[in-house]
Amino acid sequence: MSSSVIDFLATEARFGARNYEPVGVVLSRGEGVWVWDTEGNRYLDCLSAYSAVSQGHCHPKILAAMVEQAHRLTLTSRAFHNDQLAPFYEEIAALTGSHKVLPMNSGAEAVESAIKSVRKWGYEVKGVPDGQAEIIVCANNFHGRTLGVVGFSTDPETRTHFGPFAPGFKIIPFGDAAALEEAITPNTVAFLVEPIQGEAGVIIPPVGYFTKVRELCTANNVMLVLDEIQTGLGRTGKLLAEQHEGIEADVTLLGKALSGGFYPVSAVLSNNEVLGTLRPGQHGSTFGGNPLACAVARAAMRVLIEEGMIENAAKQGARFLEGLKDIRANTIREVRGRGLMLAVELHPEAGRARRYCEALQGKGILAKDTHEHTIRIAPPLVITSDQVDWALERFATTLTQDLS
């Protein structure tokens, strides 16, 4: 490392809270699938800011929309209307088939908003006794890091010494429809679940799981809330991951790629009367639905469709997955993925995935480890066949090494 990089890292360590463990690279520029560090080295970004930069770094059309809107109007609060909110509502509803939209900022805020909304619906519409609403979640979930969310996490790292936590959540195994059926009671208001568990290591449920989940939720008047913050907007090769089984959630949560990485934007989308229970003053956000966010999100959604990024994610994801599966390495325990949401799980004896991510960095690939033995791979949806093949060569070279 150069002295300048060491200085950057030392300053971060001196002043910053140590709540992250980044790979040792200091990035200064990005374009499309590529990023450059402060020393001029180029890397293929295989994380996309956890899917937030799905449209590629610094997409020119999103950038232009942001700059134009920043010159006009950035923030009004929701005390007043602005001329970007209504078009944003109309366009995201048309794209996703939603009836109601609640704009927020971060993915975690969208999750918290959904929890509040389904509880309110449970009390005022379903008739659950006050204070008795139950929400079912899955083990190994990741829905953010706010206090309400970490209370129903099963990851000790996110929970330890942050309690006491709010009650009202039941935890069941992911991918087990029978467990869901057994957990539902008359007081169950919602099932909150990721279509694919990303942070857990790109865990894909059995075929038919969500078809059965949809049937159970409908039969028991339970709201199906799909956290599509990572999986949504083309990441899995479909607009929404729910489309792989032809179902429709009652509440869908979007974020990350909703702004193409330019600005914090999230949304709670409802296909029923859940959001209709909210009244003025009962929930809100100063920045939620601000004109700059809406303009950026509108451009981000537009380029996703106009430039065929969803179709490309399906095509290049299949190419990437097949190429990873073709790598013959004793280090690999399993390769899995859908679209451009991929993972390579290593045998424990191969050592920590972190070492392989550091080795990949040396070959011009930036990927990130999760749960000690898994490498997550999620490049921007604009990646080409040649770039996939270029990356696969470097993955093959790295994964056939013994770094234990």
N, C-alpha and C positions, 0 to 999 in steps of 0.2 A: 504494500500500500504506500502511496505517496504521502508526504507530510501533510498536504492539504486535506486528503481523505481522513487521515488520523486526527487532524484538528477538528473536522466536522463531527466525527464520532465521539471525540473527547468532550466537545462542547455539548452534544446531546446528552451524554452520560452525566455531565456536570449539572445541567439545568433541568433535564426532562425526567418525568416520572417513568420508572422502568417497567411499564406495563406491556411492552412489546419486546420481542427478540428478533429484530430484522436480520436478514442476510446482509453481510458486510459489503454493501455497495451503496454509493451515494449517487443518485440519479439526478440529472439536470435537464433532460430534454426527451421528448417522445414524439413519434410520428408513426401512425398505423400500428403495426405489430412490434415496432422497434422502439427501444429506449437506449439512451446514451448516458454514461456516467460522467462525472466531473473531469475524468482523465481522457475522455473521448472514445472509450471502449463501447462497442455496440452489442446489444443483447436482444434476443427474441423474448418478448414478454409472454411467459406461459402462466401467468396468474391473472392478468387483466384487472388488478385491484379487486380481487375476489368477484369478478364478473362486472364490476362497475364500468370498465372501459371496453365493453363489448364492441362498440362501434369503432374501436381503434383510437389510439392516442391523438388528441388535438384534431378531431375530424373537422375539416374546414367549414362545412355547412353548419355544424352545431356552433363552432366558434363564431361564425359570422352572425348567427342569430343572437348569441350571447352579447357580442359587442354592440350590435344594433340596439338591443333592448337596454343595455347598460347606459347607453347615451340618452335613452328616452325616459325610463322610469324603472326603479329597482324594487321599491318597497312601499306599500301603502298601509300595511297591516290589514286584517280583515274587517276593520272598522269602516272601510270604504270598498267599493267595487273597483276592479281594474279591468282593462280591455283584453287581458291575456287569459284570465281565469275561465271565462265561459267557453272560448274556443278550445282550451285545454280539456275541460270537462267533455265537450262534445266529441273531440277527436279520440280521447282515450276510451270513452264509452263505446264509440263506433268500432274501435280496434279490438276491444276485448269483449264486447257484448254485455257490458255492465249497465246497471240502471242508476246507481248512485256512486258518487266519488267523494272521498275525503282526502284532500291533499295534506301531506305532512312533509317532514324534512328527511329524517333518517329511517332506515329500516326498522330499528328498534322502536321508534316512535309509532310507526305503522302497526307493529305488533301490539304495543300497549294500547293504542287506539282501538284495535280490533277486540282486545280483551274487554275493555270498558263497554264497547258497543254490544257485544254478544251477551254480556251479563245484563245490561239494561234491557235488551230484547227478551231475555229469559224471564226477567221479573215482570215486565209490562205487557208482554204478548203471550209467552208460553205459560205464565202463571206460576213460576217457581217461587216458593216462599222467600221472603226477603232475607238476604244474607246466606242463602243455601246453594247458590249457583255453583255448579261443578264444570270444569273444563278439563278434558282429557288431552294429554300430550304424550309424546313418545320418549323413551329412553334414548340417550345420546343425541338429543335434539340440540339445535343451535338457533335461537331466535333473537339474539342480541345480548347486551350486557347490562341492561338497566336492572334496578333492584327487583322489579316485578318479575322480570324474565328469568334472572339467575335463580330465583326461588324455586323454579321447577326444572332447573338443569340437573343432570346427573353427573356432571363433570365436577369433581372436587375442587379443581383449580378455580372455577368460577364462583363457587359457593362458600368456601371456607372463610370464616370470620366476617361475612357480610350480612348475617342474619340479625334479627329474626325476619322470617319471610311471610308473605301473605299466604293464607290458606286458600283452598278451593280448586286445587289441581290434583289430578290423578295421573300417574305415570304408568304406561304400558309398553311392551316391546314394539319396536317398529316392524312393520310388515306382517303383523299377526292380526288378522281380521277377527279371529275367535276371541282374542284378548280384548279387542274393542267391544265386541258384542257383550262380553261378560261385564265390562266396566260401566256400561251405560246404565243410568238410573233415571227416574223421573225428574231428577234435579240437574241432569246433564244438559248444558246449554250449547256446548260446542266441542268439536274435535279439532285441535290445532296441530298441523303436521306439515312437514316439508315433503314435497313429492319425491325428492332425492335428498338424502342427508349429506350436505356438502362438507361441513366442518368435521363431521364424523369420519370422512374419508371417501366421499362419493358412494354412499350405500344406496343401492337400487332395490326397491321392494320386489317381491315376486310378481310375476305376470298375473293380472286379475285382482290384485290386492285393492287397488283404488276403485275398481268396479264394485267390489263387495262393500268397501267403506261407504261409497255413495249410497248403496242400497240400505245399509244399516242406519246412516244418518237420516235419510228420508223417512224410513219406517218409524223412527223414534223421535222425529221432530227435533233433530240436533243439527246445529249449523256446522257445515264442513268448511273450515277455514284453512286454506292452503297458503303457506308461506312460500311464495314464488320470488322472493327478493333476490335469490341467487339463480334459481332455475328459470325464471320468467324472461320474456322478451328475447327469445331465440336461442338461448344458451344450449338447450338440449336438442335443437333441430326442429322445434315447433315453437310457435309464438308463446304458448304456455305449456308447461310440462304435463298438465292435466290432459291435454289433447292426445297424449300417447295411449290413453285408455278411453278416450271419448266421453269423459265425464265433465261436469261443470260444478265448480265450488259455489257455495253460498257467499263466501267472502274470500277475495283474493288479495294478497299483499304484494305490492311491487315496490322496487327501490333500485338502488345501484345503477343498472344500465338505463334506467328511466331518464337519466340526464347525460348519458354517454361519458360520465366521469368528470363533467365540468362543474357540477354544483350539487349539493345535497337535495335530492327530491325523492319523495316516496308517496305512495297512495294506497288507501284502503278502498277496494272496489267491492260493491255489494250487488248481488243479483236478486235480492229480496228486500224485505222491509227492515233489516237490521239497522242501517244507518238512518232510517226514517224515525227512529225513536229519539234521536238527538235533537235538542231544542237549543235556541240561542243562549249562550253563556255556560252551557254544560260541558263543552270541550272545545279546544282550539289551540292555535299556535300563532305567534306573531309573524313568523316567516312562512308558515304553511300556506301554499297557494299564492306566494308573492309573484309579481309579474315577471321578474327575471327568471325564476324557477320555471314558470309555466312556458315562457318562450323557449327556454333551453330544452325542456321536456318535449315540447311539440316538435322541435327540430330533430331531437334524438329518435323519436318514434318514426318520424317521416323517413329519415335516411335508412333506418332499419328495414323498412318495407321497400322503399324505392330502389335500394341498391342490392336487394336480394340476399341480405345477410343471414336470414333464417335458413333459407335453402342452402346457402354455403356452409352454415354450421352443420347441417345434416350430412352434406357431402364430405366435407373435410374431417368431420368428427369420425365418420366411418373409416376414412383412410388412416387417420391417426390411430384409432383403436386397433385396426387390423395390423398396422405396423408395429405397435407396441406388443401385441400378442405374438407376433412373429419373432420377437427378440428371445433368443434362447440363452437364458442366464439363470444360474443357480440362485441368484439373489432374489428373483421374483417369485412371490407367492401367488399373486393374482393381479390381473389387469381388468379394469371394469370402467364403464362409462356410457354416456348417452349424449350424442351430439358432441359439442366441444367442452363437455364437463367430464373429465377423465381422471383416473387415479391408477398409480402403480403401488401396490402393497408389497413390501419386502418381507422376506423371512426374518424373524427376530435376530437370528444368528448372523444376518448380513450386516448388522449394525444399524445405527440411527439413520433415518432418511435425511436428516440434516446434512450429513457428510456427503451424500450423493447430490444434494442441491448445491452444496458448495463446489463440488467437482463439476457440475453442470455449468455453474457460473463461469468457471475457468474456460469453458468451451463455448461461451456466448449464449447460454440459455438461463433465464431466470424462472425458477419454479419454487414452490414452497412446500415444506413438510407439514404434516398434521398427524396428531396422535402417534408420534414417535417413529412409526415404521411405514408411513404412507406419503407418497409424493403426489401432490395435486397438480393437475395440468389443465389450464383453462385459458388458452390464447384468445385474443380478440377474434370476433366472428368474421373479420375481413382477411384472415390468413389464406394463403394460396396453397395449391398442391405442391409447388416447388419448395415453399417455406416449411410445409409439413414434412416433406422428405428430408430437407436440411436438418430439421429438428430431430427426426427419427435417427439419423446417422449418429448424432451426438448422444441421444439417449442410449442407443445400442452400445456405443463405446463405453459410456459411463457405467451402465448397469451390468456390464460383463466384468467390471473390475471388482476386486475384493477390497472394500474400504472398511471392513469390520475392525 
